[in-house]
Amino acid sequence: MISAVVLVLTMLSAAAAAQAQTAQMPRIEFDEAVRRAIERHPTVAQAVTGISRAEALLQQSRSVNMPFANANVTNTTIDNPRGFQGGVTQPRSQVAFSASVGVQLSPARWAAVNQARDQIEVASRATDDVRQQIGLAAAQAYLTVIASHRQVEVDQRSLETSRAHLDYARKRMEGGAGSRLNYVRAAQLVAADDARLENTRLALRRAQEALGILVVEHGPVDTGAEPTLDVPSTIDPAQWRAARPDILLQTAVQRAAERTLRDSMKDWWPNVGASFDPTYITPSGLFQPSRTWRLTLAFSQPVFEGGQRRAQRALRQVALDESRLGLSLLELQAESAVRLAQASLESTQRALDSARQSAEHAADVLRITTAAFEVGATTNLEVIDAQRSARDADSTSTLAEDAVRRARLDLLVAIGRFPK
């Protein structure tokens, strides 16, 4: 008797402590959780660096096509001046000031600028795809916390029902109307429900920790209101194809590959270079005038290089073929994902309706069985079985609710409407 009271008090204190701990956790709403994850998560920051890298490469490709200017100062000192017949051909110390201004005109380098610009778009699309993945992970973690809360509520109700049955069995045993067997059965059910509740609370804490990591908080985070996740009544394939980040990314990759292949012909175009080089020497020598300049024009036309350019063009063609096949496969998978998400939402919604009816019937069975046991029309075995059935039905209903929420989220992701 004393041990049972101590057990009940211990469980009540543990439940109160868990509730206090949950109350101290920061709460966050669904849209805010997704926004924070996208803005703060290091994975997104790493993806953004890809855009910066592509922009730097664009600037680098532009620089090789810009005019250049160089300035040089050279001092030459020898042991003795050189000359003949009283004339100095090479002074002992001589300073030369020279400059060089020029430009290299290369069609292949010009093409590289546009190719680098395409890579900026590819990096931007890749960043959008990463943002969606991180936002989806945060949304799924949020839904996991909600489902865990629901399961904790189910297990708490089951434990409260078991405790009430244990208290009734104890009173009957003390009054001489019940048996110790009935009391032990009820106590065993209380212990089992208490262990189940502890495991469920631990699962809730793990889900809260996971959500805290995704929103970049130094600690667990609890959820606020349940998200609505409204899905459109009609779905236009043209619209969702233009909204999915993964399809937009693969399309950008294909366009970049097409441009690179088209620019292969520019590898055969001639290269032209021009430079102007003025020089000032002091003191001047006999054969070295003080002021000179030189203008150089260079023309280069590739004729034969062992097949390197042909091989490079073949590799670019392979890259383009791979990007086209990748886009075709991705579109095929996306179409399947949309159809499956729609079917999943319809199916899970029907399953939820059935699960809720089952939970209602199980609750009625528990009430009827408990009332029959109190008047001696049945044994506590039927009561315990009804309690377990009601708990399992509530758990099934909780899982069905979570499945509907996730099906809605999957459909929004499939049609490119998440995150907003």
FIDRENZA-105970 format. One record per residue (C-alpha): residue in three letters; x, z, y. Coordinates in steps of 0.05 Angstrom, whole numbers, padded with zeros to 5 digits, always signed. Layout:
BEGIN
ALAXZY;...
This chain:
BEGIN
MET+00000+00000+00000;ILE+00054+00020+00050;SER+00097-00040+00030;ALA+00039-00087+00043;VAL+00028-00057+00112;VAL+00102-00063+00128;LEU+00101-00136+00105;VAL+00042-00152+00150;LEU+00074-00118+00210;THR+00139-00155+00199;MET+00104-00222+00195;LEU+00065-00207+00259;SER+00128-00188+00297;ALA+00163-00251+00273;ALA+00105-00294+00295;ALA+00104-00260+00363;ALA+00179-00271+00371;ALA+00173-00344+00352;GLN+00117-00354+00402;ALA+00157-00320+00457;GLN+00217-00364+00442;THR+00174-00427+00445;ALA+00144-00404+00511;GLN+00213-00398+00542;MET+00232-00470+00524;PRO+00226-00522+00579;ARG+00168-00569+00569;ILE+00169-00642+00583;GLU+00115-00696+00584;PHE+00120-00759+00543;ASP+00134-00809+00599;GLU+00185-00762+00630;ALA+00220-00753+00563;VAL+00227-00827+00554;ARG+00251-00837+00625;ARG+00304-00782+00620;ALA+00330-00808+00555;ILE+00338-00878+00584;GLU+00371-00853+00647;ARG+00416-00799+00619;HIS+00435-00817+00548;PRO+00509-00835+00540;THR+00492-00894+00495;VAL+00456-00928+00553;ALA+00514-00913+00599;GLN+00561-00946+00549;ALA+00517-01008+00548;VAL+00517-01011+00624;THR+00593-01013+00623;GLY+00585-01079+00586;ILE+00552-01108+00648;SER+00610-01084+00691;ARG+00659-01114+00643;ALA+00623-01181+00645;GLU+00623-01180+00721;ALA+00698-01166+00722;LEU+00710-01224+00674;LEU+00669-01269+00720;GLN+00712-01248+00779;GLN+00774-01261+00737;SER+00751-01331+00718;ARG+00736-01347+00791;SER+00805-01324+00814;VAL+00843-01377+00774;ASN+00805-01432+00812;MET+00819-01404+00881;PRO+00878-01427+00924;PHE+00940-01384+00920;ALA+00993-01366+00971;ASN+01060-01333+00958;ALA+01116-01310+01004;ASN+01189-01297+00983;VAL+01250-01269+01018;THR+01318-01279+00983;ASN+01385-01253+01006;THR+01448-01282+00974;THR+01517-01252+00985;ILE+01581-01281+00954;ASP+01653-01259+00957;ASN+01676-01312+01007;PRO+01642-01369+01043;ARG+01650-01438+01013;GLY+01668-01501+01050;PHE+01720-01554+01064;GLN+01754-01585+01125;GLY+01731-01529+01169;GLY+01658-01537+01150;VAL+01618-01483+01113;THR+01574-01506+01057;GLN+01555-01437+01032;PRO+01557-01378+01081;ARG+01579-01311+01052;SER+01511-01279+01067;GLN+01449-01322+01071;VAL+01375-01305+01076;ALA+01321-01353+01053;PHE+01248-01346+01074;SER+01201-01388+01031;ALA+01127-01394+01020;SER+01082-01431+00972;VAL+01009-01451+00981;GLY+00971-01489+00929;VAL+00911-01498+00884;GLN+00899-01516+00812;LEU+00840-01561+00798;SER+00818-01554+00725;PRO+00748-01574+00700;ALA+00756-01528+00640;ARG+00769-01469+00686;TRP+00708-01487+00728;ALA+00666-01487+00665;ALA+00693-01418+00648;VAL+00661-01390+00711;ASN+00590-01409+00689;GLN+00605-01386+00619;ALA+00626-01318+00646;ARG+00563-01316+00688;ASP+00522-01326+00624;GLN+00556-01266+00593;ILE+00530-01223+00649;GLU+00460-01241+00630;VAL+00476-01228+00557;ALA+00504-01159+00574;SER+00442-01144+00617;ARG+00395-01164+00560;ALA+00436-01123+00511;THR+00430-01063+00557;ASP+00354-01072+00560;ASP+00353-01073+00484;VAL+00393-01008+00481;ARG+00346-00976+00532;GLN+00287-00993+00488;GLN+00321-00964+00426;ILE+00338-00899+00462;GLY+00268-00895+00492;LEU+00238-00907+00423;ALA+00282-00852+00393;ALA+00259-00803+00447;ALA+00186-00823+00436;GLN+00192-00813+00361;ALA+00225-00745+00371;TYR+00169-00726+00418;LEU+00117-00745+00367;THR+00155-00706+00313;VAL+00151-00643+00356;ILE+00076-00653+00366;ALA+00065-00663+00291;SER+00108-00601+00276;HIS+00066-00560+00324;ARG+00003-00583+00289;GLN+00031-00565+00222;VAL+00051-00496+00247;GLU-00020-00486+00270;VAL-00046-00507+00201;ASP+00001-00459+00165;GLN-00016-00403+00213;ARG-00090-00411+00200;SER-00076-00412+00126;LEU-00035-00349+00131;GLU-00089-00314+00172;THR-00141-00333+00119;SER-00096-00308+00064;ARG-00084-00242+00101;ALA-00159-00233+00110;HIS-00169-00244+00036;LEU-00113-00195+00020;ASP-00144-00142+00065;TYR-00212-00152+00032;ALA-00180-00148-00038;ARG-00144-00084-00017;LYS-00208-00051+00008;ARG-00245-00070-00056;MET-00189-00042-00099;GLU-00188+00023-00059;GLY-00263+00028-00064;GLY-00261+00018-00139;ALA-00299-00048-00138;GLY-00238-00094-00144;SER-00179-00099-00191;ARG-00105-00095-00178;LEU-00099-00165-00207;ASN-00142-00193-00151;TYR-00100-00155-00100;VAL-00034-00181-00129;ARG-00060-00252-00130;ALA-00080-00247-00057;ALA-00012-00216-00039;GLN+00024-00272-00075;LEU-00014-00324-00034;VAL+00003-00288+00031;ALA+00077-00288+00013;ALA+00076-00362-00005;ASP+00039-00380+00060;ASP+00088-00338+00100;ALA+00148-00375+00069;ARG+00114-00441+00083;LEU+00103-00421+00155;GLU+00176-00402+00164;ASN+00198-00470+00138;THR+00149-00505+00184;ARG+00174-00466+00244;LEU+00245-00484+00226;ALA+00225-00557+00222;LEU+00193-00550+00291;ARG+00257-00520+00320;ARG+00298-00577+00291;ALA+00251-00628+00322;GLN+00256-00592+00390;GLU+00332-00592+00385;ALA+00332-00666+00369;LEU+00287-00680+00429;GLY+00334-00638+00473;ILE+00393-00681+00452;LEU+00357-00746+00467;VAL+00336-00724+00537;VAL+00406-00696+00548;GLU+00387-00623+00556;HIS+00432-00565+00536;GLY+00381-00534+00490;PRO+00315-00547+00454;VAL+00258-00579+00491;ASP+00184-00571+00477;THR+00129-00622+00489;GLY+00072-00623+00538;ALA+00008-00661+00530;GLU-00004-00711+00475;PRO+00010-00783+00498;THR-00048-00832+00500;LEU-00009-00894+00476;ASP-00063-00943+00496;VAL-00057-01010+00460;PRO-00086-01075+00487;SER-00149-01102+00456;THR-00120-01173+00453;ILE-00049-01194+00440;ASP-00021-01260+00466;PRO+00039-01285+00426;ALA+00068-01320+00487;GLN+00067-01256+00527;TRP+00099-01210+00476;ARG+00153-01260+00459;ALA+00173-01261+00533;ALA+00172-01185+00535;ARG+00213-01164+00474;PRO+00284-01145+00494;ASP+00314-01167+00428;ILE+00285-01237+00433;LEU+00307-01242+00506;LEU+00376-01220+00485;GLN+00381-01272+00429;THR+00354-01326+00475;ALA+00408-01310+00526;VAL+00461-01313+00471;GLN+00435-01382+00451;ARG+00435-01408+00522;ALA+00507-01384+00532;ALA+00528-01418+00467;GLU+00494-01483+00489;ARG+00531-01483+00555;THR+00597-01469+00521;LEU+00587-01527+00474;ARG+00568-01575+00531;ASP+00630-01555+00569;SER+00674-01575+00510;MET+00681-01645+00539;LYS+00713-01616+00601;ASP+00773-01595+00559;TRP+00792-01670+00558;TRP+00786-01680+00633;PRO+00851-01685+00673;ASN+00880-01626+00711;VAL+00905-01634+00782;GLY+00950-01587+00820;ALA+00976-01587+00892;SER+01026-01541+00926;PHE+01061-01539+00994;ASP+01127-01501+00997;PRO+01161-01490+01065;THR+01230-01457+01068;TYR+01272-01427+01124;ILE+01346-01410+01112;THR+01392-01372+01159;PRO+01448-01384+01170;SER+01444-01456+01146;GLY+01499-01489+01106;LEU+01531-01557+01114;PHE+01485-01587+01061;GLN+01428-01537+01071;PRO+01384-01551+01131;SER+01352-01491+01164;ARG+01280-01515+01157;THR+01253-01554+01097;TRP+01186-01564+01062;ARG+01161-01596+00999;LEU+01092-01622+00979;THR+01079-01628+00904;LEU+01020-01663+00871;ALA+01014-01657+00795;PHE+00967-01695+00749;SER+00960-01677+00676;GLN+00918-01713+00624;PRO+00914-01687+00552;VAL+00926-01743+00503;PHE+00941-01712+00436;GLU+00947-01639+00417;GLY+00940-01639+00342;GLY+00864-01630+00339;GLN+00860-01563+00373;ARG+00804-01583+00420;ARG+00763-01615+00365;ALA+00770-01551+00323;GLN+00749-01510+00383;ARG+00688-01553+00394;ALA+00670-01546+00320;LEU+00674-01470+00326;ARG+00629-01472+00387;GLN+00579-01514+00349;VAL+00579-01463+00293;ALA+00567-01407+00343;LEU+00508-01446+00372;ASP+00479-01458+00303;GLU+00486-01385+00286;SER+00451-01364+00350;ARG+00393-01413+00337;LEU+00385-01388+00266;GLY+00388-01316+00291;LEU+00334-01329+00342;SER+00289-01363+00290;LEU+00297-01305+00243;LEU+00285-01255+00298;GLU+00221-01290+00320;LEU+00197-01292+00248;GLN+00211-01218+00239;ALA+00177-01202+00306;GLU+00114-01239+00286;SER+00113-01200+00221;ALA+00124-01135+00258;VAL+00065-01148+00304;ARG+00019-01165+00247;LEU+00042-01105+00206;ALA+00035-01059+00266;GLN-00036-01082+00277;ALA-00054-01073+00204;SER-00019-01006+00202;LEU-00059-00981+00262;GLU-00125-01002+00231;SER-00107-00972+00164;THR-00081-00905+00191;GLN-00142-00898+00235;ARG-00187-00906+00174;ALA-00144-00857+00135;LEU-00149-00807+00193;ASP-00225-00810+00193;SER-00226-00797+00118;ALA-00175-00741+00124;ARG-00215-00706+00178;GLN-00278-00710+00134;SER-00239-00682+00076;ALA-00214-00624+00119;GLU-00285-00609+00142;HIS-00311-00609+00070;ALA-00252-00566+00047;ALA-00268-00516+00102;ASP-00341-00514+00079;VAL-00319-00503+00007;LEU-00275-00445+00029;ARG-00331-00412+00067;ILE-00380-00420+00010;THR-00330-00396-00042;THR-00311-00336+00000;ALA-00384-00317+00010;ALA-00397-00324-00065;PHE-00337-00281-00081;GLU-00360-00226-00034;VAL-00426-00220-00071;GLY-00392-00223-00139;ALA-00415-00293-00158;THR-00343-00319-00170;THR-00272-00294-00177;ASN-00216-00294-00128;LEU-00183-00351-00167;GLU-00235-00398-00138;VAL-00223-00368-00069;ILE-00148-00378-00074;ASP-00158-00449-00099;ALA-00205-00464-00042;GLN-00155-00435+00008;ARG-00100-00480-00018;SER-00146-00541-00018;ALA-00166-00526+00054;ARG-00093-00518+00075;ASP-00073-00583+00040;ALA-00131-00620+00072;ASP-00112-00595+00141;SER-00040-00616+00128;THR-00063-00685+00106;SER-00105-00691+00169;THR-00044-00671+00211;LEU-00001-00723+00177;ALA-00055-00776+00187;GLU-00058-00760+00262;ASP+00017-00767+00267;ALA+00013-00834+00229;VAL-00038-00861+00279;ARG+00005-00840+00338;ARG+00066-00873+00308;ALA+00027-00936+00290;ARG+00005-00942+00363;LEU+00077-00933+00385;ASP+00102-00985+00336;LEU+00051-01035+00360;LEU+00071-01024+00433;VAL+00144-01034+00414;ALA+00128-01097+00373;ILE+00093-01130+00432;GLY+00146-01109+00482;ARG+00104-01060+00522;PHE+00147-00999+00508;PRO+00180-00971+00547;LYS+00139-00989+00608;
